[in-house]
Amino acid sequence: MRVVIALGGNALLRRGELMDAAVQRGNVKIAAEAIAAVARDHQVVLTHGNGPQVGLLALQNAAYEPVAPYPLDVLDAETEGMVGYLLEQELGDHLDRERLATLLTQIIVDPDDPAFTHPSKFVGPTFAVDDACRLTDTRGWAMARDGDAYRRVVASPEPLEIVELSTIRLLVAWGVTVICSGGGGIPVMADGRGGLQGVEAVIDKDLAAELLARGVDAEGLLLLTDVDGVYQGWGTDEAVRLEQVSLAQLWALDLPAGSMGPKVDAVGRFVQHTGGFAAIGALADAEAILRGEAGTIVVR
């Protein structure tokens, strides 16, 4: 099976962990082992989130006052290269290094997308309410509650077209395990003169993964995160994991826009458009999910 696997940013930098390079590399090493196990039996195209990473870079950029902070599209590119480098290096310990490639990927968005006026994508670390208010006042950042704390939220427009899709398809056709569309890709828009211009946003990696899966004619879409599936009644004593869910049941779920909502939207779109296999679950359960033994699996 040709399967697109999307690793959540929180699966690479887990909630509450120190956001340093050593911690991230340790998590990437674990992720690479799980991905390689799948890649031995299936053709994998890999993508990943960048919410914690891009938010950290934004904080580091803002700390050096003599220079204006870099825009989000540039930070998206930096995180795509950084995480892709770590994944490719660790995957090389398990797979043929000569058939691994990381590709910076631009994705076209609509500059009039309503997401630009309603930021919902969580990025960066969590803050106490006082710190969140200070950052809103001093830097103009939008903040939203994430559990018991607050995180920065940014615009997350709909991904429309993958600029480098033909290159990705060529690599896949030659049996290369491609790491691409990382962090949802680099958001760009057409400038009216045949060129592309970066956009201040972070595209949701799950929606980008669904677009990628259809673009490479994948038979499966697997979204791996830090929870073992989709829950009905999440956060309550009656919470129950949905093992298998129909499209109708999926669309009826009321889920947070900044976290599980896009994942459910992505797998639903993929099944609706292709009839293929789509599931959400924990990184450690990747092989079991593909066997239908774990996670939340979407059926028509």
C-alpha positions in Angstrom: 0.0 0.0 0.0 1.2 3.5 -0.7 0.4 5.5 2.5 0.9 9.1 3.5 1.9 9.3 7.2 1.6 12.6 9.0 3.4 12.9 12.3 1.9 15.4 14.7 4.2 18.2 16.0 3.3 17.1 19.6 4.5 13.6 18.8 7.9 15.1 18.2 7.9 17.6 21.0 5.5 16.2 23.6 3.4 18.4 25.9 5.4 19.6 29.0 8.8 18.5 27.6 11.7 21.0 27.4 11.8 22.3 23.8 15.5 21.7 23.1 17.3 19.9 20.3 18.3 16.8 22.3 14.8 16.2 23.5 13.4 16.5 20.0 16.1 14.3 18.5 15.3 11.6 21.0 11.6 11.8 20.0 12.5 11.7 16.3 14.5 8.6 16.9 11.5 6.8 18.4 9.3 8.1 15.5 11.8 6.9 12.9 11.7 3.4 14.3 7.9 3.3 14.1 7.9 4.7 10.6 10.6 2.4 9.3 8.6 -0.6 10.6 5.7 0.5 8.3 8.0 1.4 5.4 9.3 -2.2 5.3 5.9 -3.4 4.1 4.4 -0.3 2.5 5.5 2.6 0.4 5.6 5.6 2.7 5.4 9.4 1.9 6.1 11.2 5.2 5.0 14.6 6.5 5.0 16.2 9.9 3.7 19.0 12.0 5.6 22.0 13.3 3.3 23.8 15.8 5.7 23.6 18.8 8.8 24.2 16.6 7.6 27.2 14.7 6.3 28.9 17.8 9.7 28.4 19.5 11.5 29.9 16.5 9.1 32.9 16.6 10.0 33.5 20.3 13.7 33.2 19.6 13.4 35.6 16.6 11.5 38.1 18.7 14.2 38.1 21.4 16.8 39.7 19.1 15.4 43.3 18.9 17.9 44.9 16.4 16.3 42.9 13.6 12.6 42.6 12.8 11.3 39.0 13.5 11.3 36.8 10.4 7.8 36.2 8.9 6.0 32.9 9.6 6.5 31.6 6.0 10.3 31.8 6.5 10.0 30.1 10.0 7.8 27.4 8.3 10.6 26.8 5.9 13.2 26.6 8.7 11.2 24.1 10.7 10.4 22.0 7.6 14.2 21.7 6.9 15.0 21.1 10.6 12.5 18.4 11.3 13.0 16.8 7.9 16.8 16.7 8.5 16.3 14.9 11.8 13.8 12.5 10.4 15.9 11.7 7.4 19.0 11.1 9.5 17.2 8.8 11.9 15.4 6.9 9.2 18.7 6.3 7.5 19.6 4.0 10.4 16.7 1.7 9.4 16.1 2.2 5.6 18.3 2.7 2.5 19.8 6.2 2.9 20.1 6.5 -0.9 16.3 6.3 -1.2 15.5 9.0 1.3 14.9 12.6 0.4 13.6 15.7 2.2 11.9 18.3 0.0 11.0 21.9 1.0 7.4 22.2 -0.2 5.4 25.3 -1.0 1.6 25.2 -0.9 -0.6 27.8 -2.5 -3.3 29.4 -0.3 -6.0 32.0 -1.0 -5.1 35.4 0.4 -8.8 36.0 1.0 -9.2 32.9 3.1 -11.4 33.7 6.2 -8.8 32.0 8.3 -6.6 35.1 8.2 -9.2 37.0 10.3 -9.9 34.0 12.6 -6.6 32.5 13.8 -7.0 29.0 15.2 -3.7 27.1 14.8 -1.8 26.5 18.0 2.0 27.2 17.8 4.7 27.3 20.4 4.8 26.5 24.1 2.1 27.1 26.7 1.9 30.2 28.9 0.2 31.2 32.1 -2.6 33.8 31.7 -0.4 36.7 32.8 2.4 35.9 30.3 -0.2 35.4 27.5 -1.7 38.8 28.2 1.8 40.4 28.2 2.6 38.8 24.8 -0.7 40.0 23.4 0.0 43.5 24.6 3.7 43.7 23.5 3.7 41.7 20.3 0.1 41.6 19.2 -0.1 37.9 19.3 -3.5 36.2 19.4 -3.8 33.8 22.3 -6.3 31.0 23.0 -6.8 28.5 25.9 -5.2 25.1 25.4 -6.1 22.9 28.3 -5.2 24.7 31.6 -2.9 27.2 29.8 -2.7 29.5 26.8 -0.9 29.2 23.5 -0.4 31.5 20.5 -2.8 31.0 17.6 -2.1 32.0 14.0 -4.0 31.9 10.7 -4.3 28.5 9.2 -5.6 28.8 5.6 -6.9 26.0 3.4 -4.1 24.3 1.4 -5.1 24.5 -2.3 -2.2 23.3 -4.4 1.2 21.8 -3.8 3.8 23.6 -6.0 6.4 20.8 -6.0 3.8 17.9 -6.5 5.3 16.8 -9.8 8.7 16.5 -8.2 7.3 14.5 -5.3 5.5 12.2 -7.7 8.7 11.6 -9.6 10.6 10.7 -6.5 7.8 8.4 -5.3 7.7 6.7 -8.7 11.4 5.9 -8.3 10.8 4.3 -4.9 12.2 7.1 -2.8 10.8 7.6 0.7 10.0 11.3 0.6 9.6 13.7 3.5 7.7 16.7 2.3 4.9 19.2 3.0 6.4 19.5 6.5 4.5 21.7 8.9 1.7 21.9 6.3 4.2 23.3 3.8 5.3 26.9 3.2 2.2 29.0 2.6 2.5 31.1 -0.6 0.2 32.9 -2.9 0.4 33.8 -6.6 1.6 37.4 -7.1 -0.2 38.0 -10.4 3.1 38.1 -12.3 3.8 34.4 -12.4 5.7 34.4 -9.2 5.0 33.3 -5.6 5.0 35.3 -2.4 5.1 34.0 1.2 2.1 34.4 3.5 2.1 35.0 7.2 0.4 31.7 8.3 0.9 28.1 9.3 -1.1 25.6 7.2 -2.6 22.7 9.1 -0.4 19.7 8.4 -3.3 17.2 8.4 -5.2 19.1 5.7 -2.0 19.4 3.8 -1.3 15.7 4.3 -4.8 14.9 2.8 -4.0 17.1 -0.2 -0.7 15.3 -0.6 -2.2 11.8 -0.3 -4.6 12.5 -3.1 -1.8 14.1 -5.1 0.4 11.0 -5.0 -2.5 8.6 -5.5 -2.0 7.1 -2.0 -4.3 4.3 -0.9 -4.0 5.2 2.8 -3.7 8.2 5.0 -2.4 7.7 8.6 -2.4 10.6 11.1 -0.2 9.8 14.0 -0.3 11.9 17.2 0.1 11.8 21.0 -3.3 10.2 21.6 -4.6 6.8 20.6 -7.6 7.9 18.6 -10.6 10.1 18.4 -12.7 10.2 21.5 -16.4 10.9 22.0 -16.8 13.0 25.2 -13.1 13.9 25.3 -12.1 15.4 28.7 -15.1 13.9 30.5 -15.5 10.8 32.7 -17.6 9.3 29.9 -14.9 9.6 27.2 -14.7 6.6 24.9 -12.4 6.0 21.9 -14.2 5.5 18.6 -12.6 2.3 17.1 -14.4 2.5 13.7 -16.5 5.5 12.6 -18.6 6.2 9.5 -18.4 9.4 7.5 -21.8 10.5 8.8 -20.7 9.9 12.4 -17.4 11.7 11.8 -19.1 14.8 10.4 -21.4 14.9 13.4 -18.6 15.1 16.0 -18.0 18.5 17.7 -14.2 18.7 18.0 -11.7 21.6 18.7 -10.7 23.5 15.6 -7.1 23.9 16.7 -6.3 20.2 17.4 -8.4 17.1 16.6 -10.9 19.0 14.4 -8.6 19.3 11.3 -7.5 15.6 11.7 -11.1 14.4 11.5 -11.7 16.8 8.6 -8.7 15.4 6.8 -9.4 11.7 7.1 -13.1 12.4 6.3 -12.1 14.2 3.1 -9.7 11.5 2.0 -12.3 8.7 2.5 -15.0 10.7 0.8 -12.8 11.5 -2.3 -10.9 8.2 -2.7 -12.6 5.5 -0.6 -9.2 4.6 0.7 -8.0 3.7 4.2 -7.8 6.5 6.7 -7.1 6.4 10.4 -6.0 8.5 13.4 -4.0 7.1 16.3 -0.8 7.0 18.4 2.7 6.9 16.9 3.5 3.7 18.8 0.5 1.9 17.2 1.3 2.7 13.6 1.6 -0.9 12.4 -1.4 -2.1 14.4 -3.5 0.8 13.0 -2.7 -0.3 9.4 -3.8 -3.8 10.4 -7.1 -2.4 11.7 -6.3 -3.3 15.3 -5.8 0.2 16.9 -6.6 3.8 16.5 -9.8 5.3 15.0 -10.5 4.0 11.5 -12.9 5.8 9.1 -15.1 3.9 6.8 -17.7 5.1 4.3 
